[in-house]
Amino acid sequence: MKNKLYILLFLIFLFSGTALWAQQRATPKSGEGISSFLLRHNRSPKKYYDDFIELNKKKLGKNNVLKVGVTYVIPPVKKSSGTSAGNTEAKNTTAKGTGTQQRSSKAKTTKIGTTIKEPLFGKELANVKVTSNRLAGACFYVVSGHGGPDPGAIGRVGKHELHEDEYAYDIALRLARNLMQEGAEVHIIIQDAKDGIRDQAILNNSKRETCMGKAIPLNQVARLQQRCDAVNRMYRKDKSSYKRAVFIHVDSRARNNQTDVYFYHAPGSSKGKQLAREIQRTFRSKYDRHQPNRGFDGTVSERNLFVLRNTTPVAVFLEVGNIQNAQDQKRLVIADNRQALANWITLAIERDYRKR
């Protein structure tokens, strides 16, 4: 009887040990965030971010910062749900990205497995592999606030200035990349040929941004009209039945005024309100999961903003925080928080798209 028990215990140890050895583990590079770490190991941050947190929550630093020298578990690859039973993944092809060019007027359905080349994301992230068809047939106009000669709101962390246009742009790029991975057609309206997606806390300021290749004017009305014209021009050419514009900004208020992300839609836009509500619900559920008992107070309201009034597609306008507030600044300067914002917006858009 004892011999049988020993054999049983040995087999349990053997098989459990094999499972552990098969689990992929790695250590991060200096300055690397969770998103970059996952991308380096061929995992989409949007798909695997929460799984990574769950697997490694006891090893992470404050605000889920990776620790150098610590070994982390990499989430196992999930089976793709984007292809039907019996079908193999489509062979990789390459499609042109947005860049400073306009896309074809025909509605596009990008096949799973297709690789889209988008230089705006930066050298390391320029190749975007389509991993699902959840947003196939949808079209988006992603617009980050300010840019060019206008930095927007300015905050400070120590000796460093935080410029609204740089942080809004980084979040916008991350969102655009997520949407492309889900099979959507995406137009990036404000562009910087040099700054791709960046993981630094302090994003260098520049005046290089253009509106799809055209210099951005300093005059406020001319600047806003230019981006509205760009959105409307693309809107007229796109054949999708689901077209949405997403405007991303950072607010500036008194230093002691901490805010959650809040949302605007155009007056009388029921679909804009529906999308804004969906993003609000998604953010609330994510906060409930990741920061229990904190609550989420981000509001949805209609507002007669120039870009909401003068663009044709259904639109939502996000203010992602107060650039003057120390707590809100963490939402901006921590690269994984910028990625989380993009992930949650994407998830909400997918839910809204399914309800159309």
C-alpha positions, 0 to 999 in steps of 0.5 A: 500500500505504501509503495502505491502511495509513493508512486502516486505522489511521484506521478503527481509531482512529475506532472505538476512539475512538467506543467510548471516547466512548460510555463513561459517566464521572463525578466523585463528590461530596464524601464520596460512597462507591462505593455512593452514586455507583452509585445516583446513576447508576442502578446497583445497588451489589449488581450493579455494585460489583465491576465498578466496582472492576475498571474503576477500581482504579488510581484508587481510594484506600486501602480503595477510597475515591473521590477528589474531582475524579477521573473514574471509569468507570461500568460499562455496563448489563447486560442483564436476565436476569430476564425470559424471551426475548420478554418486555418488562420489567413496567410500573412499579407501586407497592407499600406497604413494611414501615414499621410495618405488617404485610404481607398473609398471602398469598405474594407474587411481586413482578414485575420492574419493580415499585417498592416504597415503603419509607420506612425506607431514607431519602428518596433510597432509599425507592423500591426497583425490583425488578430480578430474580426470583432470590428471588421467593417467598422471605420474610425477617425482618431483625433488627438487634441492640439498639436503643432504650434499648440501644446494644449494644457501644460502641467509639471512634474518636478522640472519637467513640463507635461504637454497635453498634445504629446500625451493625447497623441500617445493614447490616440496611437495606442487606441488606433493600433488596438482598433486595427488589430480588431480588423477596423479601418482607422484614420489617424488625423493628427500625425507625428512622423517621428514620435511613435508609441512611447513608453517614457514617463516624460514625453518630449515636446515638439511642434512636428505634428500635422493634420494628415500631412498638412501644417497645423495653423496657430489660429484656434478656429482654423486649427479646429476647422482643419481637423473637422474638414479632414474627418469629414473628407474621409467620412465621405469616402468611407463606405462603412455603415459604422463610422465613429470619431474619437477625440482625446484631450487632457483637461487643465484644472486647479491642482487639487481637483482630481478627476476621473475620465469624463465624456462628451457627445454632440447635443441631440446625438443619441448614438454619440450618447450611447457610445459615451455611456458604453465607455463610461460603463466599461471604465466603471467595471474596470475600476471596480475590478482593479481598484475595488471600493474606489468608485468611478465618477466620470460623467457623460454629458452633451456639449456644444464643442466646435469639433462635435458640432462640425464633424459628420460622424457620430463622435465621442470626446474624452477628457482623460484627466487633469494635467495639473493634479498629481494623481491624474498625472499618474494616468498620463506618465505611466505608459501602462496606464496610457495603454489601459485607457486605450484598451478600455476604450477599445473594449467599449467600442467593441460592445457598442459595435455589437449593439448597432 
